[in-house]
Amino acid sequence: MTTPVVSIAYHSGYGHTAVLAEAVRAGAAEAGAEVHLIKVDEITDEQWETLDRSDAIVFGSPTYMGTASGAFHVFAEASSKRWFGQDWKDKLAAGFTNSGSKSGDKLHTLQFFQILAGQHGMHWVNLGLHPGWNNSEGSEYDLNRLGVFAGAAAQTNVDEGPDAVHKADIATAEHLGRRVTDTARVLARGRAAS
């Protein structure tokens, strides 16, 4: 069985989303993937080719004004060259985001990622966790403490730096990296068997 190739295509405005990208990378690597971190605002031709050969692409961006950052939108539009050839069809996709508010319309950013993946013919991998911190026995340190199902969502106070990204949000992003890798492995086995 080949090693799944997972690429994390992300933008980070102030470093918070980069912390999450590193957490997704760590989880995917722990699960046995070959992992590539790609900053979409600095993407090279070689990195586009890495995305093309990846089994899974995990999209990441801060949520600004209710959607992904402008830099991520530029990347999404540039991916239309891949759309014409359906180069990413049947790859896996997933996503993560961070904002200063507890909600901050993070779901809209994740839905933007889902639509982008759908346009490319990709298969979306959700978080696969129950919500945490939603009962009297819960804790802000629960996985999926913000109760988002579509992907990994994080909240960091706007007056704090990247070192303040919540430990539970980092652990949730690590979980997403492992889940994407495990799903890529299962999909590869299924393709090999058919």
N, C-alpha and C positions, 0 to 999 in steps of 0.2 A: 504494500500500500504506500502510495506516495504521500509526502508531507503536504498538508494543506497550505496554500499560500494565501495569507490574509493581509490586505493593505488597508491602512487607516488614512483616509483622505480627509484632512481637517484644516480648519482655520482657527486661530486663537488670537484674539485682539489684545488681551492683557495678560495672558499666560494661564488663566484658569482652565480653559478648554484643553490646553496642551497637557495639563496635569491629568485630565481625563483620558486623553489620547494615549498617554504613557501607561495608564492603568489598563486600558483595553489591550494595548500591546503586551503588557505583562501577563494578563489573563490568557491571551491567545498563545503566547510563547509557552506558558506553563502547560497548556493543553497540547503542545507539540507542533504548533504552526511555525512556518517561516513567515515572519512578520515584517512589514515595511511601513514606516511612518512617512507620510507625504504631506508636506505643508502646501495646500492648494494655491496659496498666493505666491509661491516660489517654485511651482511645478516645472519640471524639465521634460524634454521629449523622452528621455530614458524612464522617467517616473510614469509618464503616460503609458509607456510600454509595460511597465511593471503592473499597472492597473489592468491592462489588457490580459496579462497572463495570470492574474490572481483568481483564486477560487471564490473569494469573498472580498467585498469592499465595504468598510464601515465608514460612514459619513459622520463628520463631527463639526460643530460650529457653535459659537455662542448664540444665544437668542437676542437679537437687537431689534427693537421696535416690532416685536411680534413675529419675527421670521429669522431665517439664517442670515448671517452677515453678508454685506455686499460682496466681500471677497469670495465667499462661498458661492454666491449667485453667479459671479463671473466664471468660476470653475464649472458650475452646473451647465451654464450656457455653452461653454467650450466643449463640454462632453457631447454635444450634439453631433460632432464628427464621428463619435463612436455609435451614436444612435442610428445614423444613416446606414451603417453596415451591420447593426445589431451585434456589435463586438462584445457587449457585456451580457447578452441574452443568456439566461439560465445560470448566471452567477448568483451568489448569495449577496444580500445587502442587509445592513443594520445601521443604527444611528445613535448618537448621543449629543446632548446639549447642556448648557449651563446658562443660568441667568441670575440676576440679583434678587428677584422676587421669588416667593414660594411657587407661584404659578408662572408669572412672567410670560404667559402664552408659549411655553416650551412645547406644548403639544403641537402647535402649529408648525414649529420648526421640524419636529419629527415627522409630521404629515407631509411637509414639503419634501423631506428625504424619501418618504415612502412613494410619493408620486414620481419623483425623479427615478427611483428604482423601477417602478412600474412602467414608466415610459421606455426604459432600457430593457424591459422584459426580465428583470431580475426577480429573485424570490426573497421576500422580506423575512428576516429572523427577528421575532419580538423578544422581549426581555425574559419571558417565561418565569416570572416570579409573582407571587401574591404581593399585595401592597403591605408595606411595613408601617409601623408607628401609627396604627389606626385603631388601637384599643387600649384599655387601661393597663394592660400588661406589656404594651409595646414600648419602644425606645427610639429616640432619634438616631440611634446607632444601628437600627434594623436595616437590612438590605432593602432597597426600593422604598426608602423612607418617605418619598414624595408620592408614591402610589401611581406610578406611570407604567403602562403596559407596553407601549409601542417601542420603547428604547430606554436607554439610560439617561435619566434626567438629574441634574445637580443644581443646587442653589448655593451661591456664595455671596456674602454681603458685599455691596458695591464699594465700601470703604476699606476692604481688606484685600490683600494680595493673593497670589496663587497658593501660597503656603496655607491659606485658610480654607481651601477646598475641603469639604466635610469628609471625614474618614469613611462614613457609610456610603457616600456618593462615589468615592474612589473604589470601594469594595464592590459596589453595584456595577461600575464600569469594568472592573476585572471580571466579574461574572459574565458580562456581555461578551467579552473577548473569548472566554472559555466556551460559552454557548455557541458562538459563531463557528469556532474551530471544530467543536464536536459535531455540529450540524453539517459542516463541509465534509467531514470524514464520513458521516453516514450517507450523504448524497453521493460521494465518490464511490462508496461500496455498492450502492444501488445501481449506479451507472455501469460499474464493472460487471455486476451480476446480470444485467439485462442484455 
